[in-house]
C-alpha cells in the first residue's frame, strides 16, 4: 500500500481501540495521521506511538458533535499537515438497554455522536476533496445496522443511517474521484464493548454469548478492523465504492 505514503488521514475516535489501531497502521504505511479524539491524552499517546516508529502524526481534541469545533480542527489539520486525503469516521458511543428502557436524552446523545458527528465530518472535508477530485472516506458502522441487535435499537438506527449516507454520498461524489465505503465490526474487544456489557444484567455472560456466536471462535481485535479500514483508505481500493464489509469472524454473512 505504497499509495498511502504522505497521504493526510483524519481518524475520529483515534485514541480508542479500533481508532488507535487504525491510526498506527496508517502511520506505519507512511500516511500523515491526524488523531481526533475528545480524550486528548489518549490521542497524544497514539500520535506518540506513531512518531516513535518514525511516522508523522498529530493529536487534535475534537468534539465531533460540535460543528464549529469540527471546522476548527479540520482547518488546523490542513494548516499543519495538508489537505485531507482520507477520512475515517470511527468515533462512536453506545448504551445497552431494551428500547423501552431508554430515554430521549440517551437517544439524543447516541444520534449526536454516531450520526450527526459523522455528518459534520463529511460536510467539513468533502468540499476540499471534491475540488481536488480525490478522497477516500471509510465509515465505521456496525453489524447491528445490518441485522439488528437487541438492546441497541437507537445505536443500530444511527449506524443504519450511516450506511445509507455512505451509499448516497458514494453516488454523489463518484464523479469527483471520491470513494466511500463502510466497515461493520462485529463484537470487538474494545472499551466500547466493555461499556456496553456493563449495562447488561450479567456482563460476563453477555461477552461469553457473543464469543460463542462467532464462528471463528473469538472476539474481534482492533487490528482485525484496522486492516480492513486501511485497505479501503488506500488506492488499492480505488475501484470500490458504496460497499459494506462485515469484519465479524463470520457472525453475520450477508451477501
C-alpha positions in Angstrom: 0.0 0.0 0.0 2.7 2.5 -1.1 -0.2 4.7 -2.3 -0.7 5.8 1.3 2.8 7.4 1.6 2.4 11.1 2.6 -1.4 10.9 2.4 -3.2 13.0 5.1 -5.5 11.0 7.2 -8.1 12.1 9.8 -9.5 9.4 12.1 -12.1 10.3 14.6 -12.1 8.3 17.9 -8.4 7.9 17.1 -7.5 7.5 20.8 -9.6 4.3 21.3 -9.2 0.7 20.5 -10.2 0.4 16.8 -9.3 4.0 16.1 -5.9 3.7 17.7 -5.0 0.5 15.8 -6.2 2.2 12.6 -4.1 5.3 13.2 -1.0 3.3 14.0 -1.4 1.2 10.8 -1.9 4.2 8.6 1.2 5.7 10.2 3.2 2.5 9.6 2.1 2.6 5.9 3.6 6.1 5.5 0.5 8.3 6.0 0.5 11.5 8.0 -2.1 10.9 10.7 -4.4 13.4 12.5 -5.7 11.7 15.6 -9.0 13.2 16.5 -10.5 12.4 19.9 -12.3 14.0 22.8 -9.7 12.5 25.1 -6.6 14.5 24.1 -4.3 12.5 26.3 -5.3 9.2 24.6 -4.9 10.9 21.1 -1.5 12.2 22.1 -0.4 8.7 23.2 -1.4 7.2 19.8 0.4 10.1 18.0 3.5 9.4 20.1 3.3 5.7 19.3 3.3 6.6 15.5 6.1 9.0 15.8 8.2 6.6 17.9 8.1 4.3 14.9 9.3 7.0 12.5 5.9 8.2 11.4 4.2 11.5 11.2 1.2 12.2 13.5 -0.5 14.9 15.5 -3.2 14.8 18.1 -6.3 17.0 18.0 -9.0 17.4 20.6 -12.3 17.5 18.7 -15.9 17.2 19.8 -17.5 15.9 16.6 -21.0 16.8 17.8 -20.0 20.5 17.7 -19.8 21.7 14.1 -17.7 24.8 14.9 -15.2 22.5 16.7 -15.0 20.2 13.7 -14.3 23.1 11.3 -11.6 24.4 13.6 -9.9 21.1 13.9 -10.1 20.3 10.2 -8.6 23.7 9.4 -5.8 23.1 11.9 -5.0 19.8 10.1 -4.9 21.5 6.8 -2.6 24.2 8.1 -0.2 21.8 9.8 -0.3 18.6 7.7 -2.0 19.5 4.5 -5.3 18.8 2.7 -7.2 15.8 3.9 -7.0 12.8 1.6 -8.6 10.1 3.8 -11.3 10.4 6.5 -12.2 7.6 8.9 -15.4 8.2 10.8 -14.8 5.9 13.7 -15.9 7.7 16.8 -18.9 6.1 18.5 -20.9 5.5 21.7 -23.5 3.0 22.8 -25.8 2.1 25.7 -27.0 -1.4 26.0 -30.7 -1.3 27.0 -34.0 -2.5 25.7 -35.6 0.3 23.7 -38.5 0.9 26.1 -36.0 1.4 29.0 -34.1 4.1 27.1 -34.9 7.8 27.5 -34.8 10.7 25.0 -31.6 12.2 26.4 -29.9 8.9 25.6 -31.3 8.9 22.1 -30.0 12.5 21.6 -26.5 11.6 22.7 -26.5 8.4 20.5 -27.6 10.3 17.5 -25.2 13.2 18.1 -22.2 11.0 18.3 -23.0 8.2 16.0 -24.7 10.1 13.2 -24.6 13.8 13.5 -20.9 13.8 14.2 -20.2 11.9 11.1 -22.4 14.3 9.1 -20.3 17.2 10.4 -17.1 15.4 9.4 -18.3 14.7 5.9 -19.5 18.2 5.4 -16.2 19.6 6.6 -13.9 17.6 4.4 -15.8 16.8 1.2 -15.6 20.3 -0.4 -11.8 20.1 -0.5 -11.8 16.5 -1.7 -14.3 17.4 -4.4 -12.2 20.4 -5.5 -9.1 18.2 -5.7 -11.0 15.3 -7.3 -9.6 12.8 -4.8 -10.7 11.3 -1.5 -11.2 8.2 0.5 -13.8 8.0 3.2 -14.3 5.0 5.4 -17.3 4.9 7.8 -17.4 2.6 10.7 -20.9 1.3 11.2 -21.9 -1.9 12.9 -23.4 -5.3 12.1 -26.2 -4.0 14.3 -27.1 -1.8 11.3 -27.4 -4.9 9.0 -29.2 -7.4 11.1 -30.4 -5.6 14.3 -29.1 -6.2 17.8 -31.3 -6.5 20.9 -30.6 -3.7 23.3 -29.1 -1.4 20.7 -32.1 0.0 18.9 -31.1 3.6 18.6 -27.4 2.8 18.0 -28.5 0.4 15.2 -30.7 3.1 13.7 -27.8 5.5 13.7 -25.4 3.0 12.1 -28.1 2.1 9.6 -28.3 5.8 8.7 -24.5 5.9 8.3 -24.7 3.0 5.8 -27.4 4.8 3.8 -25.5 8.1 4.0 -22.3 6.4 2.7 -24.1 4.8 -0.3 -25.7 8.1 -1.2 -22.6 10.1 -1.0 -20.7 7.4 -2.9 -23.1 8.0 -5.8 -23.0 11.8 -5.5 -19.2 12.0 -5.4 -18.0 9.2 -7.7 -17.5 11.8 -10.4 -15.1 13.6 -8.1 -12.9 10.6 -7.6 -14.0 10.1 -4.1 -14.9 6.7 -2.7 -17.0 6.0 0.4 -17.1 2.5 2.0 -18.3 1.1 5.3 -16.7 -1.3 7.7 -19.1 -3.1 10.1 -17.4 -4.5 13.1 -18.9 -7.5 14.9 -18.2 -7.8 18.7 -14.7 -6.5 19.2 -12.6 -6.4 22.3 -12.6 -2.7 23.0 -13.6 -0.3 25.8 -16.8 0.4 24.0 -17.8 -3.3 24.1 -16.8 -3.4 27.8 -19.0 -0.4 28.4 -21.9 -1.9 26.6 -21.5 -5.1 28.6 -21.6 -3.2 31.9 -25.2 -2.2 31.0 -26.3 -5.8 30.9 -27.6 -7.8 33.8 -24.7 -10.2 33.6 -21.7 -8.7 31.6 -19.6 -11.8 31.7 -22.4 -13.9 30.4 -23.0 -11.4 27.6 -19.4 -11.5 26.4 -19.4 -15.3 26.6 -22.6 -15.3 24.4 -21.0 -13.0 21.9 -17.9 -15.2 21.7 -19.9 -18.4 21.3 -21.9 -16.9 18.5 -18.8 -16.1 16.4 -17.9 -19.0 14.0 -14.2 -18.2 14.2 -14.4 -18.6 18.0 -13.2 -15.3 19.3 -14.0 -11.7 19.7 -12.6 -9.3 17.1 -9.4 -7.5 17.8 -8.8 -3.8 16.9 -6.1 -4.8 14.5 -8.6 -7.0 12.6 -10.7 -3.9 11.9 -7.7 -1.7 11.2 -6.5 -3.8 8.3 -9.9 -3.6 6.5 -10.2 0.2 7.2 -6.7 1.0 5.9 -7.4 -1.1 2.7 -10.5 1.0 2.0 -8.5 4.1 2.7 -5.8 3.2 0.2 -5.7 3.3 -3.6 -5.7 -0.5 -3.7 -9.5 0.0 -3.1 -9.7 2.8 -5.7 -12.4 1.0 -7.8 -14.5 0.0 -4.7 -17.2 2.4 -3.5 -20.6 2.3 -1.8 -19.8 -1.1 -0.3 -20.3 -2.5 3.2 -18.0 -5.1 4.7 -18.6 -7.0 7.9 -15.5 -7.8 9.9 -17.1 -10.1 12.4 -15.5 -13.5 12.4 -18.5 -14.8 10.4 -21.1 -13.7 12.9 -23.0 -12.2 10.0 -22.7 -13.5 6.4 -24.8 -11.1 4.4 -24.5 -11.2 0.6 
